[in-house]
Amino acid sequence: MDVLIDYVNAVFTVFLAVIFIRILLSWVPRRPTGRVTTALWNFFHESTEWYLRLFRRIIPSFGMFDFSPIIALIVLYVANGVVVRVLQAL
């Protein structure tokens, strides 16, 4: 059971890191033009957009500030704790 808990925790941690990188990439003024950098850009955007879109529908942006990724990170962090605790209780 410890292996499953470690695996679930690792999946949540990787997704948290990918969302955090996506937040950092939002500060880049232009989309990259190189083949590798464009592929990385697309990976981070396409792998997180489905999750962030849920929060963008609920939380309005305030001018040029979008707080939905921050709320999404908090929800994902809390979900990680809940899932891990449920698995530990089994």
Helices and strands as residue ranges (DSSP letters): H 2-25, H 35-58, H 68-89
